[in-house]
Amino acid sequence: MNAPQAAADSAGTMIIVGAGQSGLQVAESLRSEGHTGRIVMIGNEPCAPYHRPPLSKAYLAGEASEAQLTIRAPEALAKKQIELVSGVEVLAIDRVQRVVSLSDGRSLSYAGLALATGSRARPLPLPGADALGGIFALRTLDDTRRIASALADARRVVVIGGGFIGLEFAAVAAKQGRQVTVLEAAERLMARVVAPPVSDFYAQLHRDHGVGIELGAQVVELVGDAGKVRAVRTADGREFAADILVVGIGILPNAELADAAGLPCERGIIVDACSRTADPHIVASGDCTARRLSDGSLLRLESVQNAVEQGKSAAAALMGKDRPFTAAPWFWSDQYDVKLQMVGLSAGYDTVVTRGDACTRQFSVCYFRAGTLIAIDSINQPQDHMAGRKLLERGVGPTPAQAADTAFKLASLLD
């Protein structure tokens, strides 16, 4: 993106739309970058910024409290002179006057604006999905509160979607003794992001814990009774009884506000490596964005790391500085006693090498394209993950033969 860069305004008002991980990072980075003016962070949820990853794991399992989810309490933000406006939506952006209109009737002027509007759960496109009780998405703190309450009285649980969120929830529900069935439309779990060896491992892991894994399951109908979901029917005529139904079929970027303001959007708000939009006074970061790469393609990343690093880039851009986000992307997922750590982007791989034995629940899968390492998925192998992060950032890596040899230390290539 080649939008002209606005001159830094170290004393003007900076407004951040979104009070999640990325919005908070923008606010705090603005202060550390030397901004002395007013910073206003506006969030549509009625609470302080909180960690989202534990929602489908530790918090839902009762292993973390709501207080432990909080990233920054309001008093901590106040010490940094960051104003938090909670439970309020930004309805419109006037880019000419540089004003945002709020749902509480106020209008605020800005010198710089950061959009960290996040994302929302993709709705299930079936009749009754938005009308029947007992159907839940798992995206926000309020979602998780409602799921936890419903789960307490449920015996049979159906999950639509075999991605990270659906599988993490399934693991928690199974550990609590519920009868869990996962319905995945694809022919393997997490097919969009992992290779078959990882998909197969997780399918067996869940089955070992009593979870029913149904692959190639096309959900066609929700069966209700007295206004509540009672079963899910698939295209082959099978019916799966459900006391509650959790839907995890992906997310949608919250780009409508930017789109209405005339900013270029495609699979998200389009930004460059420094989180700049086409408007020199507006940046964007986190799940709501799609980064334009040098080859013209768009990259969407949905992770804590991306939210944080783009937040830092966005704050620097508002201060008139370049701070591109170039680190190798990484992700993680906790299911039962297994931690999956992923680094790099495996899309377009032509060779997959399994490093170790999946039966031990300690192995890695290395992805190569034209002989070059592009990603590593590590299952209970933190040393491979940490080495992989450094290798990809340096642009070096093992050969497929070296990767397959467990006696070969990946970290030796860093010497």
PERAWO-V449409 format. One record per residue. N is the residue number from 1. RES is the residue in three letters. PSI is psi in degrees with one decimal (* if undefined). OMEGA is omega in degrees with one decimal (* if undefined). NEAR is the number of other ideal C-beta (glycine too) atoms within 8 Angstrom. Layout:
n: [N:N]
res: [RES:RES]
psi: [PSI:PSI]
omega: [OMEGA:OMEGA]
near: [NEAR:NEAR]
This chain:
n: [1:2:3:4:5:6:7:8:9:10:11:12:13:14:15:16:17:18:19:20:21:22:23:24:25:26:27:28:29:30:31:32:33:34:35:36:37:38:39:40:41:42:43:44:45:46:47:48:49:50:51:52:53:54:55:56:57:58:59:60:61:62:63:64:65:66:67:68:69:70:71:72:73:74:75:76:77:78:79:80:81:82:83:84:85:86:87:88:89:90:91:92:93:94:95:96:97:98:99:100:101:102:103:104:105:106:107:108:109:110:111:112:113:114:115:116:117:118:119:120:121:122:123:124:125:126:127:128:129:130:131:132:133:134:135:136:137:138:139:140:141:142:143:144:145:146:147:148:149:150:151:152:153:154:155:156:157:158:159:160:161:162:163:164:165:166:167:168:169:170:171:172:173:174:175:176:177:178:179:180:181:182:183:184:185:186:187:188:189:190:191:192:193:194:195:196:197:198:199:200:201:202:203:204:205:206:207:208:209:210:211:212:213:214:215:216:217:218:219:220:221:222:223:224:225:226:227:228:229:230:231:232:233:234:235:236:237:238:239:240:241:242:243:244:245:246:247:248:249:250:251:252:253:254:255:256:257:258:259:260:261:262:263:264:265:266:267:268:269:270:271:272:273:274:275:276:277:278:279:280:281:282:283:284:285:286:287:288:289:290:291:292:293:294:295:296:297:298:299:300:301:302:303:304:305:306:307:308:309:310:311:312:313:314:315:316:317:318:319:320:321:322:323:324:325:326:327:328:329:330:331:332:333:334:335:336:337:338:339:340:341:342:343:344:345:346:347:348:349:350:351:352:353:354:355:356:357:358:359:360:361:362:363:364:365:366:367:368:369:370:371:372:373:374:375:376:377:378:379:380:381:382:383:384:385:386:387:388:389:390:391:392:393:394:395:396:397:398:399:400:401:402:403:404:405:406:407:408:409:410:411:412:413:414:415]
res: [MET:ASN:ALA:PRO:GLN:ALA:ALA:ALA:ASP:SER:ALA:GLY:THR:MET:ILE:ILE:VAL:GLY:ALA:GLY:GLN:SER:GLY:LEU:GLN:VAL:ALA:GLU:SER:LEU:ARG:SER:GLU:GLY:HIS:THR:GLY:ARG:ILE:VAL:MET:ILE:GLY:ASN:GLU:PRO:CYS:ALA:PRO:TYR:HIS:ARG:PRO:PRO:LEU:SER:LYS:ALA:TYR:LEU:ALA:GLY:GLU:ALA:SER:GLU:ALA:GLN:LEU:THR:ILE:ARG:ALA:PRO:GLU:ALA:LEU:ALA:LYS:LYS:GLN:ILE:GLU:LEU:VAL:SER:GLY:VAL:GLU:VAL:LEU:ALA:ILE:ASP:ARG:VAL:GLN:ARG:VAL:VAL:SER:LEU:SER:ASP:GLY:ARG:SER:LEU:SER:TYR:ALA:GLY:LEU:ALA:LEU:ALA:THR:GLY:SER:ARG:ALA:ARG:PRO:LEU:PRO:LEU:PRO:GLY:ALA:ASP:ALA:LEU:GLY:GLY:ILE:PHE:ALA:LEU:ARG:THR:LEU:ASP:ASP:THR:ARG:ARG:ILE:ALA:SER:ALA:LEU:ALA:ASP:ALA:ARG:ARG:VAL:VAL:VAL:ILE:GLY:GLY:GLY:PHE:ILE:GLY:LEU:GLU:PHE:ALA:ALA:VAL:ALA:ALA:LYS:GLN:GLY:ARG:GLN:VAL:THR:VAL:LEU:GLU:ALA:ALA:GLU:ARG:LEU:MET:ALA:ARG:VAL:VAL:ALA:PRO:PRO:VAL:SER:ASP:PHE:TYR:ALA:GLN:LEU:HIS:ARG:ASP:HIS:GLY:VAL:GLY:ILE:GLU:LEU:GLY:ALA:GLN:VAL:VAL:GLU:LEU:VAL:GLY:ASP:ALA:GLY:LYS:VAL:ARG:ALA:VAL:ARG:THR:ALA:ASP:GLY:ARG:GLU:PHE:ALA:ALA:ASP:ILE:LEU:VAL:VAL:GLY:ILE:GLY:ILE:LEU:PRO:ASN:ALA:GLU:LEU:ALA:ASP:ALA:ALA:GLY:LEU:PRO:CYS:GLU:ARG:GLY:ILE:ILE:VAL:ASP:ALA:CYS:SER:ARG:THR:ALA:ASP:PRO:HIS:ILE:VAL:ALA:SER:GLY:ASP:CYS:THR:ALA:ARG:ARG:LEU:SER:ASP:GLY:SER:LEU:LEU:ARG:LEU:GLU:SER:VAL:GLN:ASN:ALA:VAL:GLU:GLN:GLY:LYS:SER:ALA:ALA:ALA:ALA:LEU:MET:GLY:LYS:ASP:ARG:PRO:PHE:THR:ALA:ALA:PRO:TRP:PHE:TRP:SER:ASP:GLN:TYR:ASP:VAL:LYS:LEU:GLN:MET:VAL:GLY:LEU:SER:ALA:GLY:TYR:ASP:THR:VAL:VAL:THR:ARG:GLY:ASP:ALA:CYS:THR:ARG:GLN:PHE:SER:VAL:CYS:TYR:PHE:ARG:ALA:GLY:THR:LEU:ILE:ALA:ILE:ASP:SER:ILE:ASN:GLN:PRO:GLN:ASP:HIS:MET:ALA:GLY:ARG:LYS:LEU:LEU:GLU:ARG:GLY:VAL:GLY:PRO:THR:PRO:ALA:GLN:ALA:ALA:ASP:THR:ALA:PHE:LYS:LEU:ALA:SER:LEU:LEU:ASP]
psi: [134.4:34.2:141.6:142.9:133.4:149.0:142.4:139.8:96.8:-5.8:-8.5:172.5:127.9:126.6:134.0:121.5:106.8:125.0:37.3:-158.2:-45.6:-41.4:-42.3:-41.5:-40.7:-48.1:-48.7:-34.8:-33.0:-42.5:-44.3:-22.9:-5.5:9.2:128.0:-8.6:-168.3:138.6:122.6:122.3:121.0:122.2:142.2:-7.5:147.5:49.0:170.2:163.9:137.6:160.6:129.7:-37.2:-38.6:-11.9:-40.4:2.9:-99.5:-42.3:-45.1:-32.8:-3.9:15.7:-3.5:139.8:167.3:-35.6:-35.8:-19.4:-27.5:129.5:-51.0:123.0:156.0:-37.2:-32.8:-37.6:-39.8:-35.4:-29.0:7.7:44.1:118.7:124.9:120.9:107.4:152.5:26.3:138.9:148.0:121.0:-30.8:154.6:125.3:101.2:-24.2:-49.0:-12.5:62.3:141.1:142.7:131.9:157.7:-15.5:8.8:-10.0:159.2:136.1:135.9:150.0:148.9:-35.4:147.1:131.4:128.7:112.8:56.2:-6.2:-147.7:172.3:160.9:137.5:126.3:152.1:121.1:61.7:146.3:135.8:-10.9:-30.7:8.1:-34.5:142.7:162.7:7.7:128.6:145.9:165.2:90.3:-37.0:169.8:-41.1:-39.0:-47.2:-37.2:-45.6:-37.9:-44.4:-39.7:-44.3:-35.0:-28.4:-30.0:7.5:146.3:-40.7:124.9:130.7:135.2:126.1:114.2:117.7:44.7:-165.1:-51.9:-47.3:-41.7:-37.1:-42.6:-42.9:-40.0:-43.5:-46.1:-39.9:-40.3:-22.9:7.6:13.0:154.9:111.1:134.8:129.9:124.7:114.4:126.8:-32.4:173.3:-1.0:161.7:147.6:35.5:-26.1:-23.2:-12.1:161.0:163.7:-39.6:-35.7:-41.9:-46.9:-40.5:-45.7:-33.1:-44.4:-37.7:-46.5:-40.4:-35.4:-23.3:13.5:6.6:133.5:122.1:114.2:108.2:153.6:27.1:108.7:108.2:126.4:-16.0:143.1:129.4:122.2:160.0:123.6:39.8:9.7:145.1:138.2:-19.9:163.6:131.1:137.1:169.1:-24.9:9.6:-4.4:152.9:131.2:114.3:141.1:124.7:-34.1:153.5:124.8:128.4:121.5:75.9:28.6:-179.8:163.2:133.1:140.0:80.4:3.8:-39.4:-45.1:-41.9:-43.0:-26.6:1.4:12.7:141.6:128.6:136.4:109.5:22.1:179.3:122.9:126.6:165.4:-171.2:-17.4:13.6:18.7:141.4:-171.0:-14.2:123.5:-13.4:3.2:131.5:168.2:149.8:156.3:-157.9:-20.2:-4.0:160.7:120.6:129.1:120.4:171.0:-25.4:5.5:-10.7:167.5:138.3:123.4:127.2:132.4:88.1:161.8:-44.2:-45.1:-42.1:-43.7:-50.3:-39.8:-33.6:-41.2:-42.6:-42.4:-44.2:-43.2:-41.3:-39.6:-23.7:10.8:21.9:156.6:123.6:76.2:145.9:107.2:-1.7:153.1:129.1:144.0:155.6:168.3:162.1:133.6:123.3:120.4:-130.3:24.1:128.6:121.9:123.9:128.8:139.8:141.1:179.9:115.2:-6.5:132.2:12.3:151.9:-9.5:136.3:129.4:125.4:127.3:99.9:-174.7:120.6:-27.2:-22.8:-7.3:25.1:95.8:167.9:153.6:121.7:134.4:132.8:150.2:119.6:39.4:-0.9:133.1:128.4:-16.5:156.4:131.5:123.5:128.3:111.3:36.5:68.4:-29.3:-37.1:-39.3:-48.4:-39.3:-41.3:-39.9:-44.3:-39.3:-46.5:-35.6:-30.2:-11.1:27.8:166.5:169.0:165.2:162.6:-37.6:-41.9:-41.0:-35.1:-18.6:106.8:-18.7:-17.2:124.8:117.0:-35.4:-17.3:-23.1:-7.9:-7.6:*]
omega: [-174.1:178.0:176.6:-177.4:178.5:174.8:-179.3:176.8:-172.8:-178.2:-178.8:-179.6:175.0:179.4:179.3:179.0:-176.1:-177.0:175.5:-177.2:-175.7:177.8:177.3:-179.8:176.8:-177.0:-176.7:178.7:175.2:178.4:-178.5:176.4:174.9:178.6:-177.5:-177.4:-177.1:173.5:-179.6:178.9:-172.9:-179.6:-178.5:174.1:-174.6:-176.9:177.8:177.6:-178.4:177.6:178.4:-176.1:-179.4:-176.2:-177.9:-175.9:-171.0:-177.9:179.7:-179.4:-179.0:-178.1:177.6:-179.6:176.5:179.0:179.5:177.5:-174.2:177.3:177.2:175.6:-179.5:-179.6:177.0:176.6:-179.2:179.3:178.1:-178.8:172.9:-178.5:177.5:175.5:-174.3:175.6:-177.7:178.3:169.8:-173.7:-175.8:175.8:172.3:-174.6:-180.0:-179.9:-176.0:-178.2:172.2:178.6:-175.4:-178.3:177.2:176.1:-178.5:169.5:-179.0:176.9:-179.7:168.0:176.2:-176.2:176.0:177.7:178.1:-169.7:173.4:-175.9:179.3:-179.8:176.4:-177.8:177.4:-174.0:179.2:176.3:178.3:-176.4:-179.5:-177.3:-178.1:174.7:177.3:179.2:-172.8:162.2:178.6:-176.5:-174.4:176.5:179.0:175.6:-175.2:175.3:-177.1:178.0:-179.5:178.9:-179.6:-177.9:-178.7:-177.8:-175.5:173.5:-177.6:-175.5:174.4:177.0:173.8:180.0:179.7:173.2:-176.0:-175.2:-178.7:-178.0:177.1:176.7:179.7:179.5:179.4:-178.6:179.4:179.7:177.4:174.0:179.5:173.5:-170.2:173.4:176.4:177.8:-178.5:-176.5:-179.8:-178.1:174.3:-179.2:175.2:-172.1:-176.8:-169.7:-178.8:178.8:-178.4:179.9:179.1:177.2:-178.0:179.1:-177.2:175.4:-180.0:178.3:-179.3:178.4:177.6:178.4:174.4:-179.4:174.3:178.7:-179.6:-178.6:-176.8:-176.2:179.5:-179.7:-176.5:-175.6:171.4:-178.9:-178.1:176.9:179.9:175.9:-177.5:178.2:179.3:-179.6:176.2:-177.6:179.2:-172.9:-179.9:174.7:179.3:-178.8:-178.2:-178.3:-177.0:168.6:170.3:-180.0:176.7:-175.9:177.8:-175.3:176.6:-178.4:176.2:179.3:176.9:-175.7:-174.4:-179.7:178.8:-179.4:179.4:179.1:176.6:176.4:179.0:179.9:175.3:-172.7:-177.3:176.6:-174.9:179.0:174.1:-176.7:178.4:176.5:177.3:171.3:178.0:178.3:-175.5:179.5:-175.5:173.7:177.4:-177.2:175.5:-173.4:-176.7:-170.8:168.5:-174.5:177.3:-178.8:-175.2:179.2:177.9:-179.6:-179.8:178.9:174.6:176.8:-179.3:-176.7:175.5:-179.6:-179.8:179.5:-178.2:-175.2:175.8:176.5:177.3:178.7:-178.3:179.5:178.7:179.8:177.8:177.8:176.1:-177.9:174.3:174.4:-176.0:175.6:-175.1:-176.3:175.9:-178.5:176.5:-174.8:174.2:176.2:176.5:176.5:-173.8:179.4:-176.1:176.2:173.4:175.7:-175.0:174.7:-178.1:179.1:-172.7:-178.3:178.4:179.1:175.5:178.8:176.6:179.8:176.3:-176.5:-176.2:-175.0:-178.9:-178.5:179.9:-174.7:174.8:-179.4:176.9:175.1:-177.8:-178.4:179.4:170.7:-177.5:176.6:-178.2:177.6:179.1:-178.6:174.0:169.6:-177.3:178.7:-177.5:179.2:-175.5:-179.3:175.7:-178.9:-177.4:176.4:-179.6:178.2:-178.9:179.6:-177.4:178.6:178.6:179.7:176.6:179.8:179.1:167.6:175.8:179.6:177.8:-179.6:-178.2:-176.8:-176.8:177.0:179.2:-179.1:179.9:-176.9:180.0:178.7:179.7:-178.0:*]
near: [9:2:10:4:8:9:5:8:9:9:6:10:11:17:12:15:13:16:13:14:14:17:19:14:14:17:16:11:13:13:12:7:10:7:13:5:11:8:14:11:15:15:15:6:10:4:8:12:11:11:9:9:8:12:15:12:11:7:14:14:10:6:5:9:6:8:5:8:13:12:9:10:7:8:6:8:14:8:6:9:8:11:9:10:9:10:6:11:7:12:6:9:13:10:10:4:6:10:10:14:10:14:7:5:4:6:7:10:8:13:10:13:14:18:15:18:13:12:10:8:12:8:8:11:4:9:5:9:12:4:5:11:6:11:11:12:9:14:10:7:11:7:13:13:8:9:14:10:7:12:12:6:5:10:5:10:16:14:18:13:13:13:13:9:10:15:17:13:15:14:13:12:12:13:9:8:4:11:7:13:12:16:15:14:7:10:5:11:15:13:9:5:7:11:11:7:10:13:13:10:10:12:12:8:12:15:10:6:10:7:12:7:11:11:11:8:9:8:14:7:8:16:10:10:6:4:7:9:15:8:10:15:12:14:6:5:6:6:9:12:8:13:10:14:14:14:14:15:8:8:10:8:15:11:11:6:13:16:9:8:10:5:12:7:11:7:7:13:15:15:16:9:8:14:15:12:15:7:8:8:10:15:18:17:19:17:13:17:15:14:13:10:8:3:4:5:6:11:8:10:8:7:9:8:11:13:16:11:10:16:19:12:16:18:18:13:15:14:12:8:8:6:9:7:13:4:7:9:11:12:9:9:9:8:11:7:2:10:9:12:12:14:14:14:7:12:4:6:12:6:9:11:10:11:12:10:6:11:4:7:9:8:13:14:15:14:15:15:10:5:7:7:14:12:14:15:14:16:14:8:13:9:8:12:15:9:13:17:11:10:14:15:8:7:4:6:8:11:6:11:6:8:15:9:7:6:4:9:6:12:10:7:10:9:4]
